[in-house]
Amino acid sequence: MYNCAMHAEPLEVLVGKLLRQRCWQLAVAESCTGGLVGHLLTNVPGSSDYFLGGVISYANEAKLNLLAVHLETLETFGAVSRQTVLEMARGVRQLLLTDVGLSVSGIAGPGGGTPEKPVGLTWIGLSAPGYEMAWQHTWDGDRLSNKERSAQAVLQHLVEFLQADLVVQS
């Protein structure tokens, strides 16, 4: 597992190095982070070599119309769910024709939470050749902190995936 405290380089820099090693390209679909993941990635000079772009799909309409998330998925599981982030990751990967699609959807707060889905609940999805995974986190900060922690977690999961060599060649 990558530990920022043990390394001088930020996650977004390591992401770039790992994607370049594979000659892969990345796209992101963001909801609760509102473009923060894309912002971090594009802070790295030369990131256009591996980062094609992203979709900020804050409203369900954007998830449906841009990312091909199914209406029944949103109605059954909600926007903040494992099923939705996997469809978002697949959708952005297909939309921008990349090797890896990442997604994030959550409840940043301070409102919007329920007992089943509290403020701070965040789902992150990843879609790559022969591999899909989703992770759940629940943050306990304010809106900005929850967004920042979610964006860092997206990059952390991507680094771990790229370092683990979990890809099934297709």
C-alpha positions as CSV (number, residue, x, y, z in Angstrom):
1,M,0.0,0.0,0.0
2,Y,1.3,3.5,-0.9
3,N,1.8,5.7,2.1
4,C,2.2,9.4,1.4
5,A,4.1,9.9,4.6
6,M,6.8,7.5,3.4
7,H,7.2,9.1,0.0
8,A,7.9,12.6,-1.2
9,E,5.9,12.5,-4.4
10,P,2.2,13.1,-4.4
11,L,-0.2,10.4,-5.5
12,E,-1.1,12.2,-8.7
13,V,2.6,12.2,-9.8
14,L,2.9,8.4,-9.0
15,V,-0.3,7.8,-11.0
16,G,1.3,9.4,-14.0
17,K,4.5,7.3,-13.7
18,L,2.5,4.1,-13.3
19,L,0.2,4.9,-16.3
20,R,3.1,5.8,-18.5
21,Q,4.8,2.5,-17.6
22,R,1.8,0.7,-19.1
23,C,1.2,3.2,-21.9
24,W,-2.3,3.5,-20.6
25,Q,-4.8,6.4,-20.6
26,L,-7.2,7.3,-17.9
27,A,-10.6,9.0,-17.7
28,V,-12.6,10.0,-14.6
29,A,-16.3,10.4,-13.8
30,E,-16.8,12.5,-10.7
31,S,-19.9,13.4,-8.8
32,C,-19.3,14.5,-5.2
33,T,-15.7,15.7,-5.9
34,G,-16.9,18.1,-8.5
35,G,-13.8,17.8,-10.7
36,L,-11.2,17.7,-7.9
37,V,-9.7,14.4,-9.1
38,G,-9.2,15.9,-12.6
39,H,-7.8,19.0,-11.0
40,L,-5.2,17.0,-9.1
41,L,-4.3,15.0,-12.1
42,T,-3.8,18.0,-14.4
43,N,-1.6,19.7,-11.8
44,V,1.1,17.4,-13.1
45,P,3.0,18.7,-16.1
46,G,2.6,16.4,-19.1
47,S,-0.5,14.7,-17.7
48,S,-2.2,15.0,-21.1
49,D,0.0,12.0,-22.1
50,Y,-2.2,9.7,-19.9
51,F,-5.2,11.7,-18.7
52,L,-7.8,12.2,-21.5
53,G,-10.4,14.0,-19.4
54,G,-13.4,13.5,-17.3
55,V,-17.1,14.0,-16.7
56,I,-18.5,15.8,-13.8
57,S,-21.8,14.0,-13.5
58,Y,-23.2,15.7,-10.4
59,A,-26.9,15.3,-11.3
60,N,-28.4,11.9,-12.1
61,E,-29.4,13.2,-15.6
62,A,-25.6,13.5,-16.4
63,K,-25.0,10.0,-15.1
64,L,-27.8,8.7,-17.3
65,N,-27.1,10.8,-20.5
66,L,-23.3,11.0,-20.5
67,L,-22.2,7.8,-18.7
68,A,-24.9,5.4,-19.7
69,V,-25.8,4.6,-16.1
70,H,-29.1,2.7,-16.1
71,L,-32.2,4.4,-14.7
72,E,-33.1,1.1,-12.9
73,T,-29.7,1.2,-11.2
74,L,-30.2,4.7,-9.9
75,E,-33.8,3.9,-8.8
76,T,-32.9,0.6,-7.1
77,F,-29.5,1.4,-5.5
78,G,-29.2,5.2,-5.7
79,A,-26.5,7.5,-7.0
80,V,-24.2,6.6,-4.1
81,S,-23.8,2.9,-4.5
82,R,-21.4,0.2,-5.7
83,Q,-23.6,-0.5,-8.7
84,T,-23.7,3.1,-9.8
85,V,-20.0,3.8,-9.5
86,L,-19.2,0.7,-11.5
87,E,-21.5,1.8,-14.3
88,M,-20.0,5.3,-14.1
89,A,-16.4,3.9,-14.4
90,R,-17.4,1.7,-17.3
91,G,-19.3,4.6,-18.9
92,V,-16.5,7.1,-18.8
93,R,-14.0,4.5,-20.0
94,Q,-16.2,3.8,-23.0
95,L,-17.0,7.4,-23.6
96,L,-13.4,8.5,-23.8
97,L,-12.0,5.2,-25.1
98,T,-9.4,4.8,-22.3
99,D,-7.8,1.9,-20.6
100,V,-8.9,2.9,-17.1
101,G,-12.1,4.5,-16.0
102,L,-12.4,5.8,-12.4
103,S,-15.5,7.1,-10.7
104,V,-16.6,8.6,-7.4
105,S,-20.0,9.4,-5.9
106,G,-20.8,10.3,-2.4
107,I,-22.6,12.5,0.1
108,A,-20.3,15.4,0.9
109,G,-22.7,17.0,3.4
110,P,-23.6,18.8,5.4
111,G,-27.1,17.7,4.3
112,G,-28.3,14.8,2.2
113,G,-27.5,11.9,4.5
114,T,-29.9,9.3,5.8
115,P,-29.4,6.5,8.4
116,E,-28.7,4.0,5.6
117,K,-26.4,6.5,3.7
118,P,-24.9,9.0,6.1
119,V,-23.0,12.2,5.2
120,G,-19.5,11.2,4.3
121,L,-20.5,8.0,2.5
122,T,-18.4,7.7,-0.7
123,W,-18.2,4.9,-3.3
124,I,-15.2,4.7,-5.7
125,G,-15.3,2.6,-8.9
126,L,-12.6,1.4,-11.2
127,S,-12.9,-0.3,-14.6
128,A,-9.9,-1.7,-16.6
129,P,-9.3,-4.5,-19.0
130,G,-10.5,-7.7,-17.3
131,Y,-10.9,-6.0,-13.9
132,E,-13.6,-4.0,-12.0
133,M,-13.7,-3.1,-8.4
134,A,-15.6,-0.7,-6.1
135,W,-14.6,0.6,-2.6
136,Q,-16.7,2.2,0.1
137,H,-15.5,4.9,2.5
138,T,-17.3,6.9,5.1
139,W,-15.6,10.2,6.0
140,D,-16.4,12.2,9.1
141,G,-15.3,15.7,8.0
142,D,-17.1,18.8,6.7
143,R,-18.0,19.1,3.0
144,L,-14.6,20.3,1.7
145,S,-12.7,17.7,3.8
146,N,-15.0,14.9,2.6
147,K,-14.4,16.0,-1.0
148,E,-10.6,16.2,-0.6
149,R,-10.4,12.8,1.2
150,S,-12.6,11.2,-1.5
151,A,-10.3,12.6,-4.3
152,Q,-7.2,11.3,-2.5
153,A,-8.8,7.9,-2.0
154,V,-9.6,7.7,-5.7
155,L,-5.9,8.3,-6.5
156,Q,-4.8,5.9,-3.7
157,H,-7.0,3.0,-5.1
158,L,-5.7,3.7,-8.6
159,V,-2.1,3.5,-7.4
160,E,-2.7,0.3,-5.5
161,F,-4.4,-1.2,-8.6
162,L,-1.6,-0.3,-10.9
163,Q,1.1,-1.5,-8.5
164,A,-0.7,-4.8,-7.9
165,D,-0.8,-5.9,-11.5
166,L,-4.3,-7.2,-11.3
167,V,-5.1,-6.7,-15.0
168,V,-6.2,-9.7,-17.0
169,Q,-4.9,-9.3,-20.5
170,S,-7.7,-9.3,-23.0
